[in-house]
């Protein structure tokens, strides 16, 4: 068993790396160039129009009129997307039940984290362990449910992506690895959960020892294995395509739902982007790496025929 100062150093360093990686991804996405408007996408924050997929663009000189906004509608839309995976259901119903199971498993495991911290705080306050019985029981049920949903979802996705031709053709080796890595988190978790006599109490005590920086931390091997796999996955997560939990915000708010009128700041940014050199290899673009977008877009093609 691993014990001693290793645990607080390992865990808190990993959390710091996760925060740094996530912050880096957020910053890099926020600095992306202005996107093309996705004008056919429903914009739920438009009052009176979002319910049927409309937008302010329906109005002549829409940018001159008042812009009524709803705060609740976008939140409701995103809640359905996040917790029920509406887009996956609409576009690929074969994947939906397994993807939903995997994501719900992740959500439930995330939900148990503050509950373990609550148990740790109670124990750190000197209260008897019996005072946490109800909280531990709820946490245990949520944890077991999350691990089982996660495992079933990961296994289903791995099988589908391996045997269905149109899924296998666009699933990369890293995609399989990511699913297997997440599956290892769920599998090690359910193994520890079902094997240890008081899993939630043990995790709560472990969390208390971490919070109090107890140098004598010692936990069973199965829990150690689960913690190490989970922490390594946490470090790995921001640098993979699984970080779509970050990118999705920008996909919706900066692309699909961006209906802000052009202003001086946007015009300046667009002029800067149009001045960048183009090096596409497509022949019809006739880009040489030196001419800018504005030069290519405004010049008359040499082979254009005049009627």
C-alpha positions as CSV (number, residue, x, y, z in Angstrom):
1,X,0.0,0.0,0.0
2,X,1.1,3.5,-0.8
3,X,1.1,5.8,2.2
4,X,2.7,9.0,3.6
5,X,3.2,12.4,2.0
6,X,2.8,10.9,-1.5
7,X,-1.0,11.2,-1.5
8,X,-1.5,14.9,-0.8
9,X,1.4,15.8,-3.2
10,X,0.0,13.6,-5.9
11,X,-3.6,14.6,-5.6
12,X,-3.2,18.3,-5.3
13,X,-0.6,18.5,-8.0
14,X,-2.9,16.6,-10.3
15,X,-5.8,19.0,-9.5
16,X,-3.6,21.9,-10.2
17,X,-2.5,20.4,-13.6
18,X,-6.2,19.8,-14.5
19,X,-7.1,23.4,-13.6
20,X,-4.1,24.7,-15.6
21,X,-4.9,22.5,-18.6
22,X,-8.6,23.5,-18.5
23,X,-7.8,27.2,-18.2
24,X,-5.4,26.9,-21.2
25,X,-8.1,25.2,-23.3
26,X,-10.6,27.9,-22.4
27,X,-8.2,30.7,-23.2
28,X,-7.2,29.2,-26.5
29,X,-10.8,28.7,-27.6
30,X,-11.8,32.2,-26.5
31,X,-9.0,33.6,-28.8
32,X,-10.2,31.8,-31.9
33,X,-11.0,34.0,-35.0
34,X,-14.5,35.2,-35.6
35,X,-16.6,32.4,-36.8
36,X,-19.0,32.3,-39.8
37,X,-22.5,32.8,-38.6
38,X,-24.7,29.7,-38.5
39,X,-27.8,31.5,-39.4
40,X,-30.0,28.5,-39.8
41,X,-29.5,27.3,-36.2
42,X,-32.3,28.0,-33.7
43,X,-31.3,30.7,-31.3
44,X,-33.2,30.1,-28.0
45,X,-32.2,33.3,-26.4
46,X,-34.4,35.3,-28.8
47,X,-37.7,36.0,-27.0
48,X,-40.8,35.0,-29.0
49,X,-38.8,33.3,-31.8
50,X,-36.4,30.7,-30.3
51,X,-39.2,28.2,-29.6
52,X,-39.8,27.6,-33.4
53,X,-36.2,28.1,-34.5
54,X,-36.4,31.8,-35.5
55,X,-34.2,34.7,-34.8
56,X,-33.8,38.5,-35.2
57,X,-32.5,37.8,-38.7
58,X,-36.1,37.5,-39.9
59,X,-36.6,41.3,-39.6
60,X,-35.5,43.8,-42.2
61,X,-32.5,45.7,-40.9
62,X,-32.7,43.6,-37.7
63,X,-29.7,45.2,-36.2
64,X,-31.5,48.5,-35.8
65,X,-34.4,47.3,-33.7
66,X,-34.7,46.3,-30.0
67,X,-33.2,42.9,-29.1
68,X,-35.3,41.0,-26.5
69,X,-33.4,38.3,-24.7
70,X,-34.4,35.3,-22.6
71,X,-32.0,34.1,-19.9
72,X,-34.0,30.9,-19.1
73,X,-34.5,29.5,-22.6
74,X,-30.7,29.0,-23.3
75,X,-30.2,27.3,-19.9
76,X,-33.2,25.0,-20.5
77,X,-31.8,24.2,-24.0
78,X,-28.3,23.4,-22.7
79,X,-29.7,21.3,-19.8
80,X,-31.5,19.0,-22.2
81,X,-28.3,18.9,-24.4
82,X,-26.0,18.1,-21.5
83,X,-28.1,15.7,-19.5
84,X,-30.1,14.0,-22.2
85,X,-27.7,14.3,-25.2
86,X,-30.4,15.6,-27.6
87,X,-28.0,16.0,-30.5
88,X,-26.8,12.5,-30.3
89,X,-30.3,11.2,-30.1
90,X,-31.3,13.1,-33.2
91,X,-28.2,12.3,-35.2
92,X,-27.2,8.8,-34.2
93,X,-29.8,6.8,-32.1
94,X,-27.6,3.7,-32.1
95,X,-25.0,5.5,-30.0
96,X,-27.4,7.4,-27.8
97,X,-28.3,4.9,-25.1
98,X,-24.6,4.0,-24.5
99,X,-23.3,7.5,-24.8
100,X,-26.1,8.6,-22.4
101,X,-25.1,5.9,-19.9
102,X,-21.5,6.8,-20.1
103,X,-22.2,10.5,-19.5
104,X,-24.7,9.9,-16.7
105,X,-22.1,7.7,-15.1
106,X,-19.6,10.6,-15.2
107,X,-22.1,13.0,-13.8
108,X,-23.0,10.8,-10.9
109,X,-19.4,10.2,-10.0
110,X,-18.8,14.0,-10.1
111,X,-21.8,14.4,-7.9
112,X,-20.4,12.0,-5.3
113,X,-17.2,14.1,-5.0
114,X,-18.7,16.9,-2.8
115,X,-20.6,14.3,-0.8
116,X,-17.3,12.6,0.1
117,X,-15.9,16.1,1.0
118,X,-19.0,16.6,3.2
119,X,-18.3,13.3,5.0
120,X,-14.6,14.4,5.4
121,X,-15.6,17.7,6.9
122,X,-17.9,16.0,9.4
123,X,-15.2,13.6,10.4
124,X,-12.6,16.5,10.6
125,X,-15.0,18.3,13.0
126,X,-14.7,15.5,15.5
127,X,-18.2,14.2,15.0
128,X,-18.7,10.4,15.3
129,X,-18.7,8.4,12.1
130,X,-22.3,7.2,12.8
131,X,-23.5,10.8,12.1
132,X,-22.6,10.3,8.4
133,X,-24.5,7.0,8.0
134,X,-27.3,8.4,5.9
135,X,-25.0,10.6,3.8
136,X,-22.7,7.6,3.2
137,X,-25.6,5.4,2.1
138,X,-26.8,8.0,-0.4
139,X,-23.2,8.5,-1.7
140,X,-22.7,4.7,-2.0
141,X,-25.9,4.2,-4.1
142,X,-25.0,7.1,-6.4
143,X,-21.5,5.8,-6.8
144,X,-22.5,2.2,-7.6
145,X,-25.1,3.5,-10.1
146,X,-22.6,5.8,-11.7
147,X,-19.9,3.1,-12.1
148,X,-22.4,0.6,-13.5
149,X,-23.9,3.1,-16.0
150,X,-20.4,4.2,-17.0
151,X,-19.1,0.7,-17.6
152,X,-22.2,-0.3,-19.7
153,X,-21.9,2.9,-21.7
154,X,-18.2,2.5,-22.4
155,X,-18.5,-1.2,-23.3
156,X,-21.5,-0.5,-25.7
157,X,-19.6,2.3,-27.4
158,X,-16.4,0.2,-27.8
159,X,-18.5,-2.6,-29.4
160,X,-20.4,-0.4,-31.7
161,X,-17.4,1.5,-32.8
162,X,-15.6,-1.8,-33.5
163,X,-18.3,-3.7,-35.4
164,X,-20.3,-1.0,-37.2
165,X,-18.5,0.0,-40.5
166,X,-19.7,3.6,-40.6
167,X,-18.6,4.2,-37.0
168,X,-15.3,2.2,-37.2
169,X,-14.2,4.3,-40.2
170,X,-14.0,7.5,-38.3
171,X,-13.0,6.2,-34.9
172,X,-9.2,6.8,-34.3
173,X,-6.9,4.8,-32.1
174,X,-7.0,7.6,-29.6
175,X,-10.8,7.4,-29.5
176,X,-10.6,3.7,-28.5
177,X,-7.9,4.5,-26.0
178,X,-9.9,7.4,-24.4
179,X,-12.9,5.1,-24.0
180,X,-10.8,2.3,-22.5
181,X,-9.1,4.8,-20.1
182,X,-12.5,6.0,-18.9
183,X,-13.7,2.5,-18.7
184,X,-10.7,1.7,-16.4
185,X,-11.8,4.5,-14.1
186,X,-15.3,3.0,-13.8
187,X,-14.1,-0.6,-13.6
188,X,-11.6,0.1,-10.8
189,X,-14.2,2.2,-9.0
190,X,-16.9,-0.5,-9.0
191,X,-14.3,-3.1,-8.0
192,X,-13.3,-1.1,-5.0
193,X,-16.9,-0.1,-4.2
194,X,-18.1,-3.7,-4.1
195,X,-15.0,-5.2,-2.5
196,X,-14.4,-2.9,0.5
197,X,-16.7,-3.3,3.4
198,X,-17.2,0.4,4.0
199,X,-16.2,2.1,0.7
200,X,-17.8,5.5,1.3
201,X,-16.5,5.7,4.9
202,X,-13.0,4.8,3.7
203,X,-13.1,7.4,0.9
204,X,-14.5,10.0,3.4
205,X,-11.6,9.2,5.8
206,X,-9.2,9.5,3.0
207,X,-10.6,12.8,1.9
208,X,-10.3,14.1,5.5
209,X,-6.7,13.0,5.7
210,X,-6.0,14.9,2.4
211,X,-7.7,18.0,3.7
212,X,-5.8,18.0,6.9
213,X,-2.5,17.0,5.2
214,X,-2.1,14.0,7.4
215,X,1.3,12.5,6.5
216,X,0.2,9.0,7.7
217,X,-2.5,8.5,5.0
218,X,-2.9,4.8,4.2
219,X,-5.7,3.3,2.1
220,X,-6.4,-0.2,0.8
221,X,-4.8,-1.3,-2.5
222,X,-8.1,-1.4,-4.5
223,X,-8.9,2.2,-3.5
224,X,-5.3,3.2,-4.2
225,X,-5.6,1.7,-7.7
226,X,-8.9,3.5,-8.4
227,X,-7.6,6.9,-7.1
228,X,-4.4,6.7,-9.2
229,X,-6.3,5.7,-12.4
230,X,-8.8,8.5,-11.8
231,X,-6.2,11.1,-11.1
232,X,-4.2,10.2,-14.1
233,X,-7.3,10.4,-16.2
234,X,-8.0,13.9,-14.7
235,X,-4.6,15.1,-15.8
236,X,-5.1,13.6,-19.3
237,X,-8.6,14.9,-19.9
238,X,-8.0,18.6,-20.9
239,X,-5.6,17.6,-23.6
240,X,-8.0,15.3,-25.5
241,X,-11.1,15.6,-27.6
242,X,-13.0,14.7,-24.4
243,X,-12.6,18.3,-23.5
244,X,-15.6,19.0,-25.6
245,X,-17.3,19.8,-22.3
246,X,-15.3,23.0,-22.6
247,X,-15.6,23.5,-26.4
248,X,-19.4,23.0,-26.5
249,X,-19.9,26.3,-24.7
250,X,-18.1,28.1,-27.5
251,X,-19.7,26.0,-30.2
252,X,-23.1,27.2,-29.1
253,X,-22.6,30.7,-27.8
254,X,-19.8,31.8,-30.2
255,X,-21.0,30.1,-33.4
256,X,-24.5,28.8,-33.4
257,X,-26.1,31.5,-31.2
258,X,-23.9,34.4,-32.0
259,X,-26.2,37.0,-33.4
260,X,-24.5,40.2,-32.2
261,X,-24.6,43.0,-34.8
262,X,-21.3,44.0,-36.3
263,X,-19.6,46.8,-34.5
264,X,-16.3,48.7,-34.8
265,X,-14.4,46.1,-32.7
266,X,-15.7,43.2,-35.0
267,X,-14.9,45.2,-38.1
268,X,-11.3,45.7,-36.9
269,X,-11.0,42.0,-36.2
270,X,-12.4,41.0,-39.6
271,X,-10.1,43.4,-41.4
272,X,-7.1,41.9,-39.6
273,X,-8.3,38.4,-40.5
274,X,-8.9,39.3,-44.2
275,X,-5.3,40.6,-44.3
276,X,-3.8,37.2,-43.4
277,X,-2.0,35.3,-46.2
278,X,-3.7,32.3,-47.8
279,X,-1.8,29.1,-48.5
280,X,-4.6,26.7,-49.5
281,X,-3.5,24.1,-52.1
282,X,-6.9,24.2,-54.0
283,X,-6.3,25.4,-57.5
284,X,-9.5,27.5,-57.7
285,X,-8.2,29.6,-54.8
286,X,-4.9,30.4,-56.5
287,X,-3.2,31.0,-53.2
288,X,0.5,31.3,-53.0
289,X,1.0,32.0,-49.3
290,X,1.7,35.7,-50.0
291,X,-1.6,37.1,-51.2
292,X,-4.2,37.9,-48.5
293,X,-7.8,36.8,-48.3
294,X,-9.0,40.3,-49.3
295,X,-6.8,40.2,-52.4
296,X,-8.1,36.8,-53.5
297,X,-11.7,37.7,-52.8
298,X,-11.7,40.9,-54.7
299,X,-9.6,40.2,-57.7
300,X,-11.2,39.1,-61.0
301,X,-10.2,35.6,-61.9
302,X,-8.1,35.5,-65.0
303,X,-10.0,32.6,-66.5
304,X,-13.5,34.1,-65.8
305,X,-15.5,34.4,-69.0
306,X,-17.3,37.6,-69.7
307,X,-20.7,37.0,-71.4
